[in-house]
Amino acid sequence: MKNMLALMAVCLAALMSGLEISSVPVILPVLEQEMQANFRDLQWIMNAYTLACTAVLMATGTLADNYGRKRIFLITIVGFGLTSVMCGLVGSAFWLIIG
């Protein structure tokens, strides 16, 4: 049962990651209208997201080796949730890029 819960948690995290990666390009036209974002802002949103994903991916692998996979997994899931909420609540392209 314990292994099944671990498998479900990892599968859910993989699903969240896949949904998050594919949602940014799809939502750009909406961001342009709702936040009055220009082309430069939209480029920054995509670039910041790509840089954040790659930097976090490489860093968490190293941290997981040093501090334990379960601990780092839980910390990153909480961090992912908090930053997702923050990005969902912002009202400008600038704060979305920061988030």
Contacts in CASP RR format, 6 or more apart in sequence:
PFRMAT RR
TARGET T0000
AUTHOR 0000-0000-0000
METHOD contacts of the structure
MODEL  1
MKNMLALMAVCLAALMSGLEISSVPVILPVLEQEMQANFRDLQWIMNAYT
LACTAVLMATGTLADNYGRKRIFLITIVGFGLTSVMCGLVGSAFWLIIG
9 73 0 8 1.000
10 73 0 8 1.000
13 73 0 8 1.000
13 77 0 8 1.000
16 80 0 8 1.000
20 80 0 8 1.000
20 84 0 8 1.000
21 53 0 8 1.000
24 45 0 8 1.000
24 46 0 8 1.000
24 49 0 8 1.000
25 46 0 8 1.000
28 42 0 8 1.000
28 45 0 8 1.000
28 46 0 8 1.000
31 37 0 8 1.000
31 42 0 8 1.000
31 45 0 8 1.000
31 93 0 8 1.000
31 96 0 8 1.000
32 38 0 8 1.000
32 42 0 8 1.000
35 41 0 8 1.000
35 91 0 8 1.000
35 92 0 8 1.000
35 93 0 8 1.000
35 96 0 8 1.000
36 93 0 8 1.000
37 45 0 8 1.000
37 93 0 8 1.000
41 93 0 8 1.000
41 94 0 8 1.000
41 97 0 8 1.000
42 93 0 8 1.000
44 93 0 8 1.000
44 97 0 8 1.000
45 93 0 8 1.000
45 96 0 8 1.000
45 97 0 8 1.000
48 97 0 8 1.000
48 98 0 8 1.000
48 99 0 8 1.000
56 76 0 8 1.000
60 72 0 8 1.000
60 76 0 8 1.000
61 72 0 8 1.000
63 72 0 8 1.000
64 72 0 8 1.000
64 73 0 8 1.000
83 99 0 8 1.000
86 99 0 8 1.000
87 96 0 8 1.000
87 99 0 8 1.000
90 96 0 8 1.000
90 99 0 8 1.000
END
